[in-house]
């Protein structure tokens, strides 16, 4: 791990243009609210869109896998366009905040429309699903890329960065816990036997809540760090520099792997709980635990990341998490032990998920030290691109695997159940191993130098 390290660029945070005071708690909480908003809507879609489309809208799994893959890949690259736009935006509200203001309402509207089933033929239902799913992904980019870019714009003080990163991790956790634990029970409660009606009402509730929180984030958060002028559009140069930023490369690669696992488990869990465990009630435990443990993990991660650094902390967490997850198949018929091991594994792995946000913020300072520009929008878009490609691969892979195994909601074949089991247990262990290798190349940070 030779070459420039994060500790050698720490002087960036001492710039006289960067306020050294600690952000007020209200502003930190408001920033977290922005992530709750995106998490509510997008995790509802990520966790339940596949089973909604196959079992309620009655659309073919293979076509859905293709839809998920290509729409996510497209808006992953759309993220870069939004990032470049953020870097060149000037307004009385700053560079990032205007996108939250103008994107909030369309994002909420599409959040509802995605869970509507038109009374039409299968081809028309699929076309409607493709359009709404695609547009929702674009609107997600419009609000989340500026939101991510806003973190290093609010302060470059290390404690503020850690606090905002932790707030974002907690916010993500809150959003996931709420939507994954309550969405399907809400569908049953409001639907009263009509699944279409239940999904639509729950989507409306989630989307209105997201709208309120996005506007709160816009109103209470401020951009303070003075941007380096970047008026001339040099896409080739900017993107080339991004790929020469080793801190960004590792943060993005680590995030890519994490969200392949996350996307696969998020969409697979309802099928796994119903057909493999044959315990549908475990959905409301497994899904919240998948990333909901960030709520606790964010607090656990802070002292470990500060004392031991990103490399050591993430390496140990990945080993421990893999051991716990590897024990799951042995206790498939014992729900209490199974869920306990799953929650513990998720809790340990949540430390590594918290570190992704911190690494993304550190990559901005690293970039400025290397090239003299911060490029918050582009770097945030680049990490988001990796996340969305990971989600695309994970989610689409599950849909394709189900189609290949002959899955049918009316009569689930044994081959499909076997496929669910292998995916659920095997994929995460492979990802953990690859993440362990990836993090070893992260530029040594100050805590571990």
C-alpha positions as CSV (number, residue, x, y, z in Angstrom):
1,X,0.0,0.0,0.0
2,X,2.6,2.5,-1.1
3,X,2.0,5.9,-2.4
4,X,0.0,8.8,-1.1
5,X,-2.1,8.1,2.0
6,X,-5.1,9.8,3.5
7,X,-3.0,11.0,6.4
8,X,-0.7,12.8,4.0
9,X,-3.6,14.8,2.7
10,X,-5.2,15.6,6.0
11,X,-4.1,19.3,5.7
12,X,-7.0,19.8,3.3
13,X,-9.3,19.8,6.3
14,X,-7.2,22.7,7.9
15,X,-8.0,25.1,5.0
16,X,-9.0,28.5,6.4
17,X,-12.1,28.3,4.1
18,X,-13.3,25.3,6.0
19,X,-15.2,26.0,9.3
20,X,-13.8,24.1,12.2
21,X,-16.8,24.4,14.5
22,X,-19.0,21.4,15.1
23,X,-22.3,21.4,13.2
24,X,-25.5,21.9,15.3
25,X,-27.4,18.7,16.2
26,X,-30.5,20.0,14.3
27,X,-28.6,20.2,11.1
28,X,-27.0,16.8,11.5
29,X,-30.5,15.3,12.1
30,X,-31.9,17.2,9.1
31,X,-29.2,15.8,6.9
32,X,-30.0,12.3,8.1
33,X,-33.7,12.9,7.3
34,X,-32.7,13.2,3.6
35,X,-31.4,9.7,3.6
36,X,-34.5,8.4,5.5
37,X,-36.6,9.9,2.6
38,X,-34.7,8.1,-0.1
39,X,-34.4,4.9,1.9
40,X,-38.1,4.7,2.5
41,X,-39.1,4.8,-1.1
42,X,-36.2,3.0,-2.7
43,X,-36.0,0.2,-0.2
44,X,-39.8,-0.4,-0.6
45,X,-39.1,-0.8,-4.3
46,X,-35.9,-2.8,-3.9
47,X,-37.3,-5.2,-1.4
48,X,-40.8,-5.7,-2.7
49,X,-40.9,-4.7,-6.4
50,X,-39.9,-8.2,-7.6
51,X,-42.5,-10.1,-5.6
52,X,-45.1,-7.3,-6.4
53,X,-44.5,-7.6,-10.1
54,X,-44.4,-11.5,-10.1
55,X,-47.2,-12.2,-7.7
56,X,-49.5,-9.2,-8.0
57,X,-48.9,-7.7,-11.4
58,X,-48.3,-11.2,-12.7
59,X,-45.3,-10.3,-14.9
60,X,-42.6,-12.8,-16.0
61,X,-39.5,-13.0,-13.8
62,X,-37.1,-13.2,-16.7
63,X,-38.4,-10.0,-18.3
64,X,-38.2,-8.3,-14.9
65,X,-34.6,-9.3,-14.5
66,X,-33.7,-7.7,-17.8
67,X,-35.8,-4.6,-16.8
68,X,-34.0,-4.2,-13.5
69,X,-30.6,-4.7,-14.9
70,X,-30.7,-2.3,-17.8
71,X,-32.7,0.5,-16.1
72,X,-30.2,0.4,-13.1
73,X,-27.2,0.4,-15.4
74,X,-28.6,3.4,-17.4
75,X,-29.3,5.5,-14.3
76,X,-26.0,4.5,-12.8
77,X,-24.4,6.4,-15.7
78,X,-27.0,9.1,-15.4
79,X,-25.6,9.6,-11.9
80,X,-22.4,10.8,-13.4
81,X,-24.3,13.4,-15.5
82,X,-26.1,14.6,-12.4
83,X,-22.8,14.8,-10.5
84,X,-21.2,16.9,-13.2
85,X,-24.2,19.1,-13.2
86,X,-24.0,19.6,-9.4
87,X,-20.3,20.6,-9.7
88,X,-21.3,23.3,-12.1
89,X,-24.5,24.5,-10.4
90,X,-24.6,28.0,-8.8
91,X,-27.7,29.3,-7.1
92,X,-28.7,31.2,-4.0
93,X,-29.3,27.8,-2.3
94,X,-25.8,26.5,-3.2
95,X,-24.8,23.7,-5.5
96,X,-26.6,20.7,-4.2
97,X,-29.7,21.9,-2.3
98,X,-31.7,23.1,-5.3
99,X,-31.9,19.5,-6.5
100,X,-33.6,18.4,-3.3
101,X,-36.1,21.2,-3.6
102,X,-37.1,20.6,-7.2
103,X,-36.8,16.8,-7.2
104,X,-38.8,16.0,-4.0
105,X,-42.3,16.2,-5.5
106,X,-41.7,14.2,-8.7
107,X,-39.8,11.6,-6.7
108,X,-42.8,11.2,-4.3
109,X,-45.2,10.9,-7.2
110,X,-43.2,8.2,-9.0
111,X,-42.9,6.4,-5.7
112,X,-46.7,5.9,-5.7
113,X,-47.0,5.3,-9.4
114,X,-44.5,2.4,-9.3
115,X,-46.9,0.3,-7.2
116,X,-50.0,0.8,-9.3
117,X,-51.3,-2.0,-11.6
118,X,-53.2,-0.8,-14.7
119,X,-56.1,-2.8,-15.9
120,X,-54.6,-3.9,-19.1
121,X,-52.9,-6.7,-21.0
122,X,-49.7,-8.3,-19.8
123,X,-47.6,-6.4,-22.4
124,X,-49.2,-3.1,-21.4
125,X,-48.7,-3.8,-17.7
126,X,-45.0,-4.6,-18.3
127,X,-44.6,-1.4,-20.4
128,X,-46.2,0.7,-17.5
129,X,-43.9,-1.1,-15.0
130,X,-40.9,-0.4,-17.2
131,X,-41.7,3.3,-17.5
132,X,-42.5,4.0,-13.9
133,X,-39.5,1.9,-12.6
134,X,-37.2,3.7,-15.0
135,X,-38.4,7.2,-14.1
136,X,-38.2,6.5,-10.4
137,X,-34.6,5.5,-10.8
138,X,-33.8,8.7,-12.6
139,X,-35.6,10.8,-9.9
140,X,-33.6,8.9,-7.2
141,X,-30.4,10.1,-8.9
142,X,-31.7,13.6,-9.0
143,X,-32.1,13.8,-5.3
144,X,-29.5,11.4,-3.9
145,X,-26.4,12.4,-5.9
146,X,-26.7,16.1,-4.8
147,X,-27.6,14.8,-1.3
148,X,-24.4,12.7,-1.1
149,X,-22.3,15.6,-2.6
150,X,-23.7,17.9,0.0
151,X,-21.9,16.1,2.9
152,X,-18.4,17.4,2.2
153,X,-19.9,20.8,1.3
154,X,-21.4,21.2,4.8
155,X,-18.0,20.9,6.6
156,X,-14.6,19.5,6.1
157,X,-13.9,19.2,9.8
158,X,-13.2,15.5,10.6
159,X,-15.6,15.3,13.5
160,X,-18.4,16.8,11.4
161,X,-17.7,14.4,8.6
162,X,-17.9,11.4,10.9
163,X,-21.0,12.8,12.6
164,X,-22.8,13.3,9.2
165,X,-21.6,9.9,8.0
166,X,-23.0,8.3,11.1
167,X,-26.2,10.2,10.9
168,X,-26.6,9.0,7.3
169,X,-25.9,5.4,8.3
170,X,-28.5,5.7,11.2
171,X,-31.0,7.3,8.8
172,X,-30.5,4.5,6.2
173,X,-31.1,2.0,9.0
174,X,-34.3,3.8,10.2
175,X,-35.7,3.9,6.7
176,X,-34.9,0.2,6.1
177,X,-36.3,-0.9,9.5
178,X,-39.5,1.0,9.1
179,X,-40.3,0.1,5.5
180,X,-39.2,-3.5,5.5
181,X,-40.8,-4.3,8.9
182,X,-44.1,-2.5,8.2
183,X,-44.7,-2.4,4.5
184,X,-46.1,-6.0,4.0
185,X,-48.2,-5.9,7.2
186,X,-49.5,-2.5,6.0
187,X,-50.3,-4.0,2.6
188,X,-52.3,-6.7,4.3
189,X,-54.0,-4.2,6.7
190,X,-55.0,-1.7,4.1
191,X,-55.7,-4.2,1.4
192,X,-58.1,-6.4,3.3
193,X,-57.5,-9.1,0.8
194,X,-56.9,-6.8,-2.2
195,X,-53.1,-6.8,-2.6
196,X,-53.1,-4.2,-5.3
197,X,-55.0,-1.7,-3.1
198,X,-52.7,-2.5,-0.1
199,X,-49.5,-1.9,-2.1
200,X,-50.8,1.4,-3.5
201,X,-51.9,2.8,-0.1
202,X,-48.6,1.8,1.5
203,X,-46.6,3.4,-1.4
204,X,-48.6,6.6,-0.9
205,X,-47.9,6.7,2.8
206,X,-44.1,6.1,2.3
207,X,-43.9,8.7,-0.5
208,X,-45.6,11.5,1.4
209,X,-43.3,10.9,4.4
210,X,-40.3,11.0,2.0
211,X,-41.5,14.3,0.5
212,X,-41.7,15.9,3.9
213,X,-38.2,14.8,4.9
214,X,-36.6,15.8,1.7
215,X,-38.0,19.3,2.1
216,X,-36.8,19.4,5.7
217,X,-33.3,18.4,4.6
218,X,-33.3,21.2,2.0
219,X,-34.5,23.8,4.5
220,X,-32.2,23.1,7.5
221,X,-28.9,22.1,5.9
222,X,-26.4,24.6,4.7
223,X,-23.4,24.5,2.3
224,X,-20.3,26.1,3.9
225,X,-17.2,24.8,2.2
226,X,-16.1,27.1,-0.5
227,X,-16.0,25.3,-3.8
228,X,-13.0,25.3,-6.2
229,X,-14.1,27.0,-9.4
230,X,-15.0,24.4,-12.1
231,X,-16.9,26.4,-14.7
232,X,-15.2,24.7,-17.7
233,X,-16.8,21.4,-18.7
234,X,-14.0,18.9,-19.2
235,X,-15.8,15.6,-18.8
236,X,-12.9,13.5,-20.1
237,X,-10.3,15.1,-17.8
238,X,-12.7,15.0,-14.8
239,X,-13.6,11.3,-15.2
240,X,-10.0,10.4,-15.9
241,X,-8.9,12.0,-12.7
242,X,-11.7,10.3,-10.8
243,X,-10.4,6.9,-11.9
244,X,-6.8,7.9,-10.8
245,X,-8.1,8.6,-7.3
246,X,-7.2,5.4,-5.4
247,X,-9.3,6.3,-2.4
248,X,-12.3,6.7,-4.7
249,X,-11.5,3.4,-6.6
250,X,-11.4,1.4,-3.4
251,X,-14.5,3.1,-1.9
252,X,-16.4,2.4,-5.2
253,X,-15.2,-1.2,-5.5
254,X,-16.0,-1.9,-1.9
255,X,-19.5,-0.4,-2.4
256,X,-20.1,-2.3,-5.6
257,X,-19.5,-5.6,-3.9
258,X,-21.5,-4.7,-0.9
259,X,-24.5,-3.8,-2.9
260,X,-24.4,-6.9,-5.1
261,X,-24.9,-8.8,-1.9
262,X,-27.4,-6.3,-0.6
263,X,-29.5,-6.1,-3.8
264,X,-29.6,-9.9,-4.0
265,X,-30.6,-10.5,-0.4
266,X,-33.1,-7.6,-0.4
267,X,-35.1,-9.0,-3.3
268,X,-34.5,-12.7,-2.5
269,X,-35.5,-12.6,1.2
270,X,-39.3,-12.6,0.8
271,X,-39.0,-15.6,-1.5
272,X,-36.6,-17.3,0.8
273,X,-38.7,-16.8,3.9
274,X,-41.8,-18.1,2.3
275,X,-40.5,-21.0,0.3
276,X,-37.3,-22.2,2.0
277,X,-37.8,-21.4,5.7
278,X,-41.6,-21.7,5.3
279,X,-41.9,-18.9,7.9
280,X,-43.3,-15.8,6.2
281,X,-43.3,-13.9,9.5
282,X,-39.4,-13.9,9.4
283,X,-39.5,-11.4,6.5
284,X,-40.2,-8.6,9.1
285,X,-37.0,-9.7,10.9
286,X,-34.7,-10.6,8.1
287,X,-35.2,-7.6,6.0
288,X,-34.8,-5.0,8.7
289,X,-31.7,-6.8,10.0
290,X,-30.2,-6.7,6.5
291,X,-29.2,-3.1,6.8
292,X,-31.4,-1.9,9.7
293,X,-28.6,-3.0,12.0
294,X,-26.8,0.1,10.7
295,X,-28.7,1.9,13.5
296,X,-26.5,0.2,16.0
297,X,-23.5,-0.4,13.7
298,X,-23.1,3.3,13.1
299,X,-22.4,3.9,16.8
300,X,-20.1,0.8,17.0
301,X,-18.2,1.8,13.9
302,X,-17.2,5.3,15.0
303,X,-14.8,4.4,17.8
304,X,-13.3,1.4,15.9
305,X,-12.8,3.4,12.7
306,X,-11.2,6.3,14.6
307,X,-8.9,4.1,16.6
308,X,-7.9,1.3,14.2
309,X,-8.6,2.9,10.8
310,X,-10.7,1.7,7.9
311,X,-8.5,-1.2,6.8
312,X,-8.2,-3.1,10.1
313,X,-11.7,-2.4,11.2
314,X,-13.3,-3.6,7.9
315,X,-11.1,-6.6,7.6
316,X,-11.9,-7.9,11.1
317,X,-15.6,-7.2,10.6
318,X,-15.7,-9.1,7.3
319,X,-14.1,-12.2,8.8
320,X,-16.4,-12.2,11.8
321,X,-19.5,-11.6,9.7
322,X,-18.6,-14.3,7.3
323,X,-18.1,-16.9,10.1
324,X,-21.5,-16.0,11.6
325,X,-23.3,-16.1,8.2
326,X,-21.6,-19.4,7.3
327,X,-23.3,-21.1,10.3
328,X,-26.8,-20.2,9.0
329,X,-27.5,-23.4,6.9
330,X,-26.8,-25.5,10.0
331,X,-29.8,-23.9,11.8
332,X,-32.3,-23.5,9.0
333,X,-34.9,-25.5,10.9
334,X,-34.4,-23.6,14.2
335,X,-35.8,-20.1,13.6
336,X,-34.6,-18.5,16.9
337,X,-31.0,-19.6,16.4
338,X,-31.1,-18.8,12.7
339,X,-32.4,-15.3,13.3
340,X,-29.9,-14.6,16.1
341,X,-27.0,-15.6,13.9
342,X,-28.3,-13.5,11.0
343,X,-28.8,-10.4,13.2
344,X,-25.3,-10.7,14.7
345,X,-23.8,-11.2,11.2
346,X,-25.7,-8.2,9.9
347,X,-24.6,-6.1,12.8
348,X,-21.0,-6.8,12.3
349,X,-21.2,-6.3,8.5
350,X,-23.0,-3.0,9.1
351,X,-19.7,-1.6,10.4
352,X,-18.3,-2.0,6.9
353,X,-21.4,-0.3,5.4
354,X,-20.9,2.7,7.7
355,X,-17.3,3.0,6.5
356,X,-18.4,3.4,2.8
357,X,-19.8,6.8,3.5
358,X,-16.7,7.9,5.4
359,X,-14.5,6.6,2.6
360,X,-16.5,8.5,0.0
361,X,-16.1,11.7,1.9
362,X,-12.4,11.1,2.4
363,X,-12.0,10.6,-1.3
364,X,-13.0,14.2,-1.9
365,X,-10.1,15.5,0.2
366,X,-7.8,13.0,-1.4
367,X,-8.9,14.2,-4.8
368,X,-8.3,17.9,-3.9
369,X,-4.8,17.0,-2.7
370,X,-4.0,15.2,-6.0
371,X,-5.6,17.5,-8.5
372,X,-6.5,20.8,-6.8
373,X,-10.3,20.4,-7.3
374,X,-12.8,18.7,-5.0
375,X,-15.4,17.4,-7.5
376,X,-17.9,16.5,-4.8
377,X,-20.7,15.9,-7.3
378,X,-18.7,13.7,-9.7
379,X,-17.1,11.6,-6.9
380,X,-20.5,11.2,-5.2
381,X,-22.0,10.2,-8.5
382,X,-19.2,7.7,-9.1
383,X,-19.7,6.0,-5.8
384,X,-23.5,6.0,-6.5
385,X,-22.8,4.5,-9.9
386,X,-21.0,1.6,-8.2
387,X,-23.8,1.1,-5.8
388,X,-26.4,1.1,-8.5
389,X,-24.5,-1.3,-10.7
390,X,-24.2,-3.6,-7.6
391,X,-27.9,-3.3,-7.0
392,X,-28.6,-4.0,-10.6
393,X,-26.4,-7.1,-10.7
394,X,-27.8,-8.4,-7.4
395,X,-31.5,-7.8,-8.1
396,X,-31.5,-8.8,-11.7
397,X,-29.4,-11.9,-10.9
398,X,-32.1,-13.1,-8.5
399,X,-34.9,-12.5,-11.0
400,X,-33.0,-14.4,-13.8
401,X,-32.1,-17.2,-11.4
402,X,-35.7,-17.6,-10.4
403,X,-36.8,-17.6,-14.1
404,X,-34.1,-20.1,-15.0
405,X,-35.2,-22.4,-12.1
406,X,-38.8,-22.4,-13.3
407,X,-40.3,-20.3,-10.5
408,X,-44.1,-19.9,-10.6
409,X,-46.1,-18.2,-7.8
410,X,-48.9,-20.8,-8.3
411,X,-46.7,-23.8,-7.8
412,X,-43.0,-23.4,-6.7
413,X,-40.9,-26.2,-8.0
414,X,-38.2,-27.9,-5.9
415,X,-35.5,-26.6,-8.3
416,X,-36.5,-23.0,-7.6
417,X,-36.3,-23.7,-3.8
418,X,-32.8,-25.2,-4.2
419,X,-31.7,-22.1,-6.3
420,X,-33.0,-19.8,-3.6
421,X,-31.1,-21.7,-0.9
422,X,-27.8,-21.6,-2.8
423,X,-28.1,-18.0,-3.7
424,X,-29.0,-16.9,-0.2
425,X,-26.1,-18.8,1.5
426,X,-23.4,-18.8,-1.1
427,X,-23.4,-15.3,-2.7
428,X,-22.7,-13.3,0.5
429,X,-19.7,-15.5,1.5
430,X,-18.1,-14.9,-1.9
431,X,-18.8,-11.2,-1.6
432,X,-17.3,-11.0,1.9
433,X,-14.1,-12.6,0.6
434,X,-13.8,-10.2,-2.3
435,X,-14.4,-7.2,-0.1
436,X,-11.7,-8.4,2.2
437,X,-9.2,-8.4,-0.7
438,X,-10.5,-5.0,-1.9
439,X,-10.1,-3.1,1.4
440,X,-6.5,-4.2,1.8
441,X,-5.6,-1.7,-1.0
442,X,-7.3,1.3,0.6
443,X,-4.8,4.2,1.2
444,X,-3.7,3.9,4.8
445,X,-5.7,6.4,6.8
446,X,-4.5,8.6,9.6
447,X,-5.8,6.2,12.3
448,X,-3.9,3.3,10.9
449,X,-0.8,5.0,9.6
